[in-house]
């Protein structure tokens, strides 16, 4: 199996000003392509060659885990956004967020706080367990909630390359701005 860089469902400039064209071109077009190229090189002629990406993530370690997880994380991240998607959750997901966090605004605050407080590079996630309970978690570097038996629903990338061109060292500003482009219909489809 050879992994490829999926084409984004929007133009490189469609998420501006939340995420600029330049950031999309470097972050997705170059960083993500490198993870996928490295992944393909590392799985060649190994038992991992015929595995799905999620299985590689939950069984590999070292450079193979890092590149597989980063490839998956970035696709998951970029395919959560839309220039014109639903900007707040509704239905079962909204009910679960309100019940678990008290309100959507409180959830956003806790999510932003978790993202802003990660030391160094990493990710902030909204995930669910097998019973549908929601969790906000932080992972460093290439971490992924799949390794903890959780199902990811939403992620914000807090590696500096995700926001530095647009926000410099203002990570919290980036986190607050990204809410404007989250497509909650996509997130809700992952909650089912």
C-alpha positions in Angstrom: 0.0 0.0 0.0 1.2 3.5 -0.8 -0.2 6.4 1.0 -0.8 9.7 -0.8 -1.5 13.3 0.2 -5.3 13.7 -0.1 -6.5 16.8 -2.0 -8.1 19.3 0.4 -11.9 19.9 0.0 -11.3 23.7 -0.3 -8.9 26.1 -2.0 -5.6 26.9 -0.3 -6.9 30.5 0.4 -10.4 29.5 1.5 -9.7 29.5 5.3 -8.1 32.9 5.4 -7.8 34.9 7.5 -8.1 32.1 10.1 -5.4 30.1 8.3 -3.6 31.8 5.5 -2.8 30.4 2.0 0.9 30.4 2.9 0.3 28.3 6.0 -1.8 25.8 4.1 0.9 25.6 1.4 3.7 25.0 3.9 1.9 23.1 6.6 -0.2 20.8 4.5 1.6 21.0 1.2 5.1 20.5 2.5 5.1 19.3 6.1 2.3 16.8 5.6 3.8 15.6 2.3 7.1 14.9 4.1 5.3 12.8 6.8 3.6 10.7 4.1 6.8 10.3 2.0 8.6 9.2 5.2 5.8 6.8 6.1 5.9 5.2 2.6 9.7 4.8 2.9 9.5 3.3 6.4 6.8 0.7 5.6 8.3 -0.6 2.3 9.0 -4.3 2.5 7.8 -4.6 6.1 4.7 -6.2 7.7 3.3 -2.6 8.0 3.2 -2.2 4.3 -0.4 -3.7 4.1 -1.8 -2.2 7.3 -4.3 0.6 7.6 -2.9 3.8 9.0 -4.8 3.4 12.3 -3.3 0.0 12.8 0.2 1.3 12.2 -0.4 4.1 14.7 -1.6 1.7 17.4 1.2 -0.9 16.9 4.3 0.9 15.7 6.9 2.9 17.7 9.8 5.2 17.0 10.1 6.9 13.6 7.4 4.8 12.0 4.9 5.7 14.7 5.9 9.4 14.5 5.4 9.7 10.7 2.2 7.5 10.6 0.6 9.4 13.4 1.6 12.8 12.1 0.3 11.9 8.6 -3.0 10.8 10.2 -3.2 13.8 12.6 -2.7 16.4 9.9 -5.3 14.8 7.6 -7.8 14.7 10.4 -7.0 18.3 11.4 -7.2 19.8 7.9 -10.4 17.9 7.0 -12.2 19.3 10.0 -12.2 22.8 8.6 -14.5 24.4 6.1 -15.0 28.0 5.0 -18.7 27.6 5.2 -19.5 24.7 7.5 -21.7 24.5 10.5 -20.1 26.8 13.1 -21.7 25.2 16.2 -22.6 21.7 17.0 -26.2 20.6 17.3 -28.1 17.4 17.9 -26.5 14.6 20.0 -23.0 16.1 20.0 -24.3 19.4 21.3 -26.3 17.7 24.0 -23.2 15.7 25.1 -21.0 18.8 25.1 -23.5 20.8 27.1 -24.0 17.9 29.6 -20.3 17.2 30.0 -18.9 20.7 30.0 -21.9 22.8 31.1 -22.1 24.8 27.9 -20.5 25.1 24.5 -18.7 28.3 25.6 -17.3 26.5 28.6 -16.2 23.6 26.4 -14.4 26.1 24.1 -12.7 27.7 27.0 -11.4 24.4 28.4 -10.3 23.3 25.0 -8.4 26.6 24.4 -6.8 26.4 27.9 -5.7 22.8 27.2 -4.2 23.8 23.8 -2.5 26.9 25.2 -0.9 25.1 28.1 0.8 22.3 26.2 4.5 22.8 26.6 6.3 22.6 23.3 4.7 20.9 20.3 1.6 18.8 20.3 -2.1 18.5 19.8 -5.3 19.2 21.8 -8.2 16.8 21.1 -11.8 16.2 21.8 -12.4 12.5 21.8 -15.0 10.0 23.0 -14.7 6.6 24.7 -16.8 3.6 23.7 -19.7 4.8 25.9 -19.8 8.2 24.2 -18.2 10.1 27.1 -16.2 13.1 25.9 -12.6 13.9 26.8 -10.4 16.9 26.2 -6.8 15.6 26.0 -3.4 16.9 25.2 -0.8 14.9 23.3 2.8 15.9 22.7 4.7 15.5 19.5 2.9 12.9 17.3 0.6 11.6 20.1 -2.8 10.3 19.1 -5.9 9.3 21.3 -6.3 6.2 19.2 -3.4 4.8 21.3 -5.5 5.2 24.4 -8.6 3.5 22.9 -10.4 6.8 22.3 -12.1 7.9 19.1 -10.9 11.4 18.1 -13.6 13.9 17.1 -11.8 17.3 16.8 -8.1 18.3 17.0 -6.2 21.6 16.9 -2.5 21.4 16.0 -0.4 23.4 18.4 3.0 22.8 16.8 4.4 26.2 16.0 4.4 25.6 12.3 0.6 25.4 12.5 0.2 29.0 13.5 3.5 30.9 13.5 3.2 32.4 10.0 -0.2 33.9 10.8 -0.1 34.5 14.6 3.7 34.5 15.5 3.9 33.4 19.1 0.2 34.0 19.9 -1.0 30.4 20.2 -4.1 31.3 22.1 -5.1 33.8 19.4 -4.8 31.0 16.8 -6.9 28.7 18.9 -9.7 31.3 19.3 -9.6 32.1 15.5 -9.9 28.4 14.4 -13.3 28.0 15.9 -14.6 30.2 13.0 -13.6 27.5 10.5 -14.5 24.2 12.3 -17.2 22.4 10.4 -19.3 20.9 13.2 -21.1 18.7 10.8 -17.8 16.9 10.1 -17.1 16.6 13.9 -20.7 15.4 14.6 -20.3 12.7 11.9 -17.3 11.3 13.9 -19.4 11.2 17.1 -22.0 8.8 15.7 
